[in-house]
Amino acid sequence: MSLLRVENVTKRFGGITANQDVSFSLGAGQIVGLIGPNGAGKTTMFNCIAGYAPPTSGDIWLNDKKISGYSPEQCAHAGIGRTFQVARTFTSMTALENVMVGAFLINRNVAKARHSAAELLDFVNLGQFKDKPAGSMTISEQRRLAVARALAVKPKLLLMDEVMAGLNPTEVKETVEVVLKIRDQGISCLIVEHVLEGIMPIADAIVVLDYGKKIADGKPAEVSNDPKVIAAYLGDE
């Protein structure tokens, strides 16, 4: 059974069609990469799934429950966590306080939220920075901090938007290890990513968008050899 089903989703902004008739699914405990050139509609698709921009048409289902049209808070309560392309940290707050913000959605008890936040910082290998102001952390650390905060809502599905962008090879490896640990907890991951060497080896499937349309969907090896995908990234001969 699919955890997430995106069915014929179209999203328009005025006269601009950002996503057109896109369908794909993701199973429980799977890692799926959502890739494509700049402007392909990847973040718009995330926004549709997470409730930031309801689809113009089409449906989105989570655990066989229709969630298209939900608000972001309703999506979070339904089991969707997300990070953003630009790490949205509360820069003057400590790492621990940042994760507690996410934990409060589940539990308003301060002591329990603090305990949960500390465990999640350890999980993403940031436990030693729990008292560090988020604004003084590196980009790699802020990205993992955002992942910890998203995990604090106890999601069934985690949407990660370019968590590896701009990282050096060591930082990419650290991030990949965290993603695999998340998957091992039974949490499904849908990952928008341009760092293909980070996502291709760990993904169960890859969905490719180009100009808002899905042009490929399958195992990483199949997708990477698809002429339509190669043309989208490198241009036609």
C-alpha positions as semicolon CSV with decimal commas, in nm:
position;residue;x (nm);y (nm);z (nm)
1;M;0,000;0,000;0,000
2;S;0,123;0,349;-0,082
3;L;0,179;0,594;0,202
4;L;0,159;0,895;-0,033
5;R;-0,036;0,913;-0,360
6;V;-0,019;1,217;-0,583
7;E;-0,291;1,184;-0,847
8;N;-0,305;1,409;-1,156
9;V;-0,199;1,718;-0,963
10;T;-0,196;2,048;-1,150
11;K;-0,097;2,377;-0,987
12;R;-0,143;2,708;-1,163
13;F;-0,046;3,058;-1,055
14;G;-0,248;3,288;-1,276
15;G;-0,143;3,203;-1,632
16;I;0,161;3,001;-1,520
17;T;0,133;2,623;-1,483
18;A;0,394;2,511;-1,229
19;N;0,280;2,146;-1,214
20;Q;0,077;1,973;-1,483
21;D;-0,107;1,644;-1,433
22;V;0,165;1,493;-1,209
23;S;0,111;1,148;-1,055
24;F;0,343;0,934;-0,844
25;S;0,337;0,733;-0,522
26;L;0,567;0,650;-0,233
27;G;0,553;0,350;-0,002
28;A;0,610;0,330;0,373
29;G;0,980;0,337;0,465
30;Q;1,087;0,440;0,113
31;I;1,328;0,708;-0,005
32;V;1,213;0,875;-0,327
33;G;1,408;1,149;-0,503
34;L;1,223;1,430;-0,680
35;I;1,466;1,578;-0,932
36;G;1,470;1,802;-1,236
37;P;1,629;2,121;-1,369
38;N;1,573;2,460;-1,204
39;G;1,215;2,575;-1,251
40;A;1,084;2,220;-1,305
41;G;0,816;2,257;-1,036
42;K;0,973;2,050;-0,757
43;T;0,926;2,294;-0,469
44;T;0,573;2,375;-0,590
45;M;0,494;2,003;-0,565
46;F;0,630;2,003;-0,209
47;N;0,412;2,304;-0,129
48;C;0,105;2,122;-0,264
49;I;0,179;1,811;-0,054
50;A;0,256;2,007;0,265
51;G;-0,045;2,239;0,244
52;Y;0,131;2,563;0,151
53;A;-0,031;2,581;-0,194
54;P;-0,336;2,362;-0,255
55;P;-0,352;2,198;-0,600
56;T;-0,560;2,368;-0,867
57;S;-0,683;2,022;-0,962
58;G;-0,599;1,662;-0,874
59;D;-0,577;1,487;-0,537
60;I;-0,315;1,405;-0,275
61;W;-0,365;1,112;-0,037
62;L;-0,174;1,019;0,278
63;N;-0,252;0,675;0,423
64;D;-0,566;0,664;0,205
65;K;-0,687;0,993;0,354
66;K;-0,735;1,282;0,114
67;I;-0,521;1,576;0,232
68;S;-0,525;1,806;-0,072
69;G;-0,652;2,141;0,051
70;Y;-0,530;2,087;0,410
71;S;-0,351;2,375;0,581
72;P;0,020;2,328;0,670
73;E;-0,077;2,267;1,035
74;Q;-0,336;2,006;0,934
75;C;-0,075;1,836;0,711
76;A;0,172;1,831;1,002
77;H;-0,088;1,673;1,231
78;A;-0,170;1,420;0,956
79;G;0,196;1,310;0,952
80;I;0,393;1,531;0,714
81;G;0,714;1,707;0,817
82;R;0,918;1,927;0,585
83;T;1,232;2,132;0,550
84;F;1,279;2,428;0,319
85;Q;1,530;2,509;0,044
86;V;1,673;2,786;0,263
87;A;1,717;2,654;0,619
88;R;1,454;2,842;0,819
89;T;1,609;2,851;1,164
90;F;1,528;3,088;1,446
91;T;1,876;3,239;1,445
92;S;1,875;3,395;1,793
93;M;1,745;3,075;1,957
94;T;1,961;2,779;2,050
95;A;1,957;2,456;1,851
96;L;1,759;2,291;2,131
97;E;1,499;2,569;2,136
98;N;1,461;2,546;1,756
99;V;1,372;2,176;1,775
100;M;1,143;2,236;2,073
101;V;0,931;2,460;1,846
102;G;0,852;2,152;1,636
103;A;0,801;1,932;1,942
104;F;0,537;2,170;2,081
105;L;0,305;2,076;1,794
106;I;0,284;1,728;1,948
107;N;0,329;1,803;2,317
108;R;0,289;2,135;2,500
109;N;0,472;2,003;2,807
110;V;0,802;2,194;2,819
111;A;1,003;1,919;2,990
112;K;0,885;1,654;2,742
113;A;0,946;1,884;2,444
114;R;1,298;1,958;2,572
115;H;1,370;1,584;2,618
116;S;1,240;1,501;2,269
117;A;1,442;1,788;2,115
118;A;1,763;1,673;2,285
119;E;1,713;1,317;2,155
120;L;1,656;1,444;1,800
121;L;1,968;1,663;1,808
122;D;2,167;1,352;1,905
123;F;1,994;1,163;1,621
124;V;2,114;1,415;1,358
125;N;2,461;1,432;1,518
126;L;2,417;1,783;1,661
127;G;2,384;1,693;2,030
128;Q;2,705;1,877;2,120
129;F;2,560;2,200;1,978
130;K;2,231;2,202;2,170
131;D;2,313;2,533;2,346
132;K;2,462;2,697;2,037
133;P;2,267;2,985;1,874
134;A;2,134;2,857;1,541
135;G;2,260;3,168;1,361
136;S;2,621;3,074;1,439
137;M;2,594;2,721;1,296
138;T;2,732;2,621;0,956
139;I;2,496;2,569;0,660
140;S;2,533;2,191;0,696
141;E;2,449;2,209;1,067
142;Q;2,150;2,439;1,005
143;R;2,016;2,196;0,743
144;R;2,038;1,905;0,987
145;L;1,884;2,125;1,256
146;A;1,589;2,187;1,024
147;V;1,559;1,810;0,973
148;A;1,554;1,757;1,352
149;R;1,280;2,018;1,392
150;A;1,075;1,852;1,116
151;L;1,120;1,514;1,285
152;A;0,990;1,662;1,611
153;V;0,636;1,659;1,469
154;K;0,670;1,277;1,448
155;P;0,602;1,253;1,075
156;K;0,521;0,944;0,871
157;L;0,654;1,130;0,565
158;L;0,944;1,376;0,566
159;L;0,979;1,620;0,275
160;M;1,338;1,743;0,242
161;D;1,407;2,032;0,004
162;E;1,771;2,036;-0,112
163;V;1,926;1,936;0,221
164;M;2,257;1,860;0,045
165;A;2,285;2,176;-0,169
166;G;2,610;2,367;-0,123
167;L;2,767;2,103;0,102
168;N;3,117;1,959;0,061
169;P;3,158;1,581;0,005
170;T;3,209;1,511;0,377
171;E;2,895;1,705;0,468
172;V;2,696;1,528;0,194
173;K;2,808;1,193;0,341
174;E;2,697;1,303;0,691
175;T;2,359;1,409;0,556
176;V;2,312;1,084;0,362
177;E;2,383;0,889;0,684
178;V;2,111;1,088;0,864
179;V;1,861;1,022;0,581
180;L;1,931;0,648;0,602
181;K;1,881;0,656;0,979
182;I;1,546;0,830;0,926
183;R;1,444;0,562;0,674
184;D;1,549;0,293;0,923
185;Q;1,301;0,444;1,171
186;G;1,025;0,361;0,921
187;I;0,978;0,723;0,810
188;S;0,938;0,773;0,435
189;C;1,148;1,044;0,272
190;L;1,063;1,248;-0,038
191;I;1,373;1,447;-0,127
192;V;1,412;1,733;-0,375
193;E;1,778;1,728;-0,466
194;H;2,027;1,863;-0,719
195;V;2,320;1,672;-0,567
196;L;2,256;1,356;-0,766
197;E;2,557;1,171;-0,621
198;G;2,388;1,210;-0,282
199;I;2,037;1,093;-0,373
200;M;2,092;0,836;-0,652
201;P;2,270;0,568;-0,441
202;I;2,010;0,573;-0,159
203;A;1,677;0,626;-0,340
204;D;1,432;0,342;-0,399
205;A;1,284;0,544;-0,685
206;I;1,335;0,872;-0,867
207;V;1,064;1,100;-1,007
208;V;1,178;1,354;-1,266
209;L;0,995;1,679;-1,343
210;D;1,067;1,913;-1,632
211;Y;0,863;2,225;-1,711
212;G;0,610;2,110;-1,451
213;K;0,544;1,771;-1,611
214;K;0,662;1,427;-1,499
215;I;0,898;1,292;-1,763
216;A;1,029;0,983;-1,581
217;D;0,956;0,769;-1,275
218;G;1,147;0,455;-1,180
219;K;1,459;0,305;-1,026
220;P;1,764;0,535;-1,021
221;A;1,959;0,331;-1,280
222;E;1,667;0,336;-1,525
223;V;1,598;0,706;-1,478
224;S;1,962;0,814;-1,512
225;N;1,982;0,640;-1,851
226;D;1,650;0,776;-1,980
227;P;1,709;0,991;-2,292
228;K;1,435;1,236;-2,185
229;V;1,608;1,290;-1,849
230;I;1,950;1,335;-2,010
231;A;1,803;1,588;-2,254
232;A;1,632;1,777;-1,970
233;Y;1,959;1,816;-1,780
234;L;2,207;1,850;-2,066
235;G;1,994;1,971;-2,357
236;D;1,923;1,795;-2,682
237;E;2,209;1,722;-2,916
